[in-house]
Amino acid sequence: MIETEPTRREQILATAAELFAARGFHGVSVAELGAACGISGPALYKHFPNKQALLADMLVSISEELLAVGRARVAAADGPAAAVQALVDWHVEFALGHRPLIIVQDRDWESLPEQARDQVRRLQRSYVDLLANQLRLVRPAVSKPTAHAAAQAAFGLLNSTPRAGHAISDDALRTLLAAMAVAALGAAR
């Protein structure tokens, strides 16, 4: 895969995620965000109409990415057990690489405009459905509500990444979290 340079918009989103994770959405001014990006605060408005739109873009886009890659991993998997493992591995990879986004999603959810919240919820439900459906194929006796609860709990475990693993390496944490999630789902091969 060829790595491309991030666009200015992507750079702003990454910087905003770091700042929002450290100080909260309301703790970061447009001027501070612009300065951290090497531009003036008002120059941010060339890319986003306001700070809430920036937050919305950030959280909607990560939800879209989680779902799109999750679907691709399921499609490429050799059976439901492999699909569960692929989804867990993908989420661990995402969580380790995007700790600030997980913090922002968790803490600044209420700052999202209602339309963006609804869009993120729909995308997240589809993502949970993806894992729950594969889990039910692995364990047919599991009811749909139980599979959804298990999928949400597994994602909750994996989303603990920003608060876990300060004493161990990311590789060790990756292995630990993936093993715990697959075991908790009862989907070990």
C-alpha positions as CSV (number, residue, x, y, z in Angstrom):
1,M,0.0,0.0,0.0
2,I,1.3,3.4,-1.0
3,E,1.3,6.0,1.8
4,T,0.1,9.4,0.8
5,E,0.7,12.7,2.5
6,P,-2.4,13.7,4.6
7,T,-4.4,16.6,3.2
8,R,-4.6,19.8,5.1
9,R,-8.1,18.9,6.2
10,E,-6.8,15.5,7.5
11,Q,-4.0,17.3,9.3
12,I,-6.5,19.7,11.0
13,L,-8.7,16.7,12.0
14,A,-5.7,14.8,13.5
15,T,-4.5,17.9,15.4
16,A,-8.0,18.6,16.7
17,A,-8.4,15.0,17.9
18,E,-5.2,15.3,19.9
19,L,-6.2,18.7,21.4
20,F,-9.8,17.6,22.1
21,A,-8.6,14.4,23.7
22,A,-6.2,16.3,25.9
23,R,-8.4,19.2,26.9
24,G,-12.0,18.5,25.7
25,F,-13.9,20.0,22.9
26,H,-14.9,23.0,24.9
27,G,-11.4,23.4,26.3
28,V,-9.9,24.2,22.9
29,S,-10.5,27.5,21.1
30,V,-10.5,28.0,17.4
31,A,-7.4,30.2,17.8
32,E,-5.5,27.5,19.7
33,L,-6.5,24.9,17.1
34,G,-5.4,27.1,14.3
35,A,-2.0,27.9,16.0
36,A,-1.5,24.1,16.6
37,C,-2.1,23.6,12.9
38,G,0.3,26.4,11.9
39,I,-2.5,28.7,10.6
40,S,-4.7,31.4,12.0
41,G,-7.9,30.4,13.7
42,P,-10.1,32.1,11.1
43,A,-8.2,30.1,8.4
44,L,-9.8,27.0,9.8
45,Y,-13.1,28.3,8.3
46,K,-11.7,27.6,4.9
47,H,-12.0,23.9,5.8
48,F,-14.9,23.7,8.3
49,P,-17.8,26.1,8.8
50,N,-17.3,25.9,12.6
51,K,-15.8,23.9,15.4
52,Q,-18.9,21.7,15.7
53,A,-18.7,20.8,12.0
54,L,-15.0,19.8,12.6
55,L,-16.1,17.5,15.5
56,A,-18.9,16.1,13.4
57,D,-16.6,15.4,10.4
58,M,-14.1,13.8,12.8
59,L,-16.6,11.4,14.4
60,V,-18.7,10.6,11.3
61,S,-15.6,9.8,9.3
62,I,-14.2,7.4,11.8
63,S,-17.5,5.6,12.1
64,E,-17.6,5.4,8.3
65,E,-14.1,4.0,8.2
66,L,-14.7,1.5,10.9
67,L,-17.8,0.2,9.1
68,A,-16.2,0.2,5.6
69,V,-13.1,-1.6,6.7
70,G,-15.1,-4.0,8.9
71,R,-17.3,-5.0,5.9
72,A,-14.2,-5.5,3.8
73,R,-12.6,-7.7,6.5
74,V,-15.8,-9.8,6.8
75,A,-16.0,-10.2,3.0
76,A,-12.4,-11.4,2.9
77,A,-12.7,-13.8,5.8
78,D,-12.7,-17.5,5.4
79,G,-15.9,-18.2,7.4
80,P,-17.7,-16.6,10.4
81,A,-15.0,-17.4,13.1
82,A,-12.4,-15.9,10.9
83,A,-14.7,-12.9,10.3
84,V,-15.1,-12.4,14.1
85,Q,-11.3,-12.5,14.5
86,A,-10.8,-10.1,11.6
87,L,-13.3,-7.6,13.1
88,V,-11.7,-7.8,16.5
89,D,-8.2,-7.5,14.9
90,W,-9.4,-4.5,12.9
91,H,-10.9,-2.8,15.9
92,V,-7.8,-3.3,18.0
93,E,-5.6,-1.9,15.2
94,F,-7.9,1.1,14.9
95,A,-8.1,1.7,18.6
96,L,-4.3,1.5,19.1
97,G,-3.7,3.9,16.1
98,H,-6.4,6.4,17.1
99,R,-6.5,6.7,20.8
100,P,-7.4,10.4,20.8
101,L,-10.5,9.7,18.6
102,I,-11.8,7.1,21.1
103,I,-11.4,9.6,23.9
104,V,-13.1,12.4,21.9
105,Q,-16.0,10.1,20.9
106,D,-16.5,9.0,24.5
107,R,-16.2,12.4,26.2
108,D,-17.4,14.9,23.6
109,W,-20.4,13.0,22.2
110,E,-22.9,15.6,23.5
111,S,-21.1,18.4,21.7
112,L,-22.0,16.8,18.3
113,P,-24.8,18.4,16.4
114,E,-28.0,16.3,16.5
115,Q,-27.8,15.3,12.8
116,A,-24.2,14.1,13.2
117,R,-25.1,12.2,16.4
118,D,-27.9,10.4,14.5
119,Q,-25.5,9.6,11.6
120,V,-22.8,8.3,13.9
121,R,-25.4,6.2,15.8
122,R,-26.7,4.6,12.5
123,L,-23.1,3.8,11.4
124,Q,-22.2,2.4,14.8
125,R,-25.4,0.2,14.9
126,S,-24.4,-1.2,11.5
127,Y,-20.9,-1.8,12.8
128,V,-22.2,-3.6,15.8
129,D,-24.6,-5.6,13.6
130,L,-21.7,-6.7,11.5
131,L,-20.0,-8.4,14.5
132,A,-23.3,-9.6,16.0
133,N,-24.3,-11.3,12.8
134,Q,-21.0,-13.1,12.5
135,L,-21.1,-14.1,16.1
136,R,-24.6,-15.6,15.5
137,L,-23.1,-17.6,12.6
138,V,-20.4,-19.0,14.9
139,R,-22.8,-19.6,17.8
140,P,-26.3,-20.1,16.3
141,A,-27.9,-20.6,19.8
142,V,-27.1,-17.0,20.7
143,S,-30.2,-14.7,20.4
144,K,-30.0,-11.5,18.3
145,P,-30.2,-9.3,21.4
146,T,-27.6,-11.3,23.2
147,A,-25.3,-11.1,20.2
148,H,-25.7,-7.4,20.0
149,A,-25.0,-7.0,23.7
150,A,-21.9,-9.2,23.4
151,A,-20.7,-7.2,20.3
152,Q,-21.1,-3.9,22.2
153,A,-19.4,-5.2,25.2
154,A,-16.5,-6.5,23.1
155,F,-16.1,-3.1,21.4
156,G,-16.3,-1.4,24.9
157,L,-13.4,-3.6,26.0
158,L,-11.4,-2.7,22.9
159,N,-12.2,1.0,23.3
160,S,-10.5,0.9,26.7
161,T,-7.3,1.1,24.8
162,P,-6.6,4.8,25.7
163,R,-6.7,3.9,29.4
164,A,-4.9,0.5,29.1
165,G,-1.5,-0.7,28.4
166,H,0.7,2.0,29.7
167,A,2.9,-0.7,31.3
168,I,3.1,-2.9,28.3
169,S,4.0,-2.4,24.6
170,D,1.3,-1.9,21.9
171,D,2.2,-5.3,20.5
172,A,1.6,-6.9,23.8
173,L,-1.6,-4.9,24.3
174,R,-2.8,-5.8,20.8
175,T,-2.4,-9.5,21.6
176,L,-4.0,-9.2,25.0
177,L,-7.1,-7.3,23.9
178,A,-7.7,-9.4,20.8
179,A,-7.5,-12.6,22.8
180,M,-9.7,-11.2,25.6
181,A,-12.4,-10.0,23.1
182,V,-12.5,-13.2,21.1
183,A,-12.7,-15.3,24.3
184,A,-15.4,-13.1,25.7
185,L,-17.4,-13.5,22.5
186,G,-17.0,-17.3,22.7
187,A,-15.7,-17.3,19.2
188,A,-12.2,-18.7,19.6
189,R,-11.2,-21.0,16.8
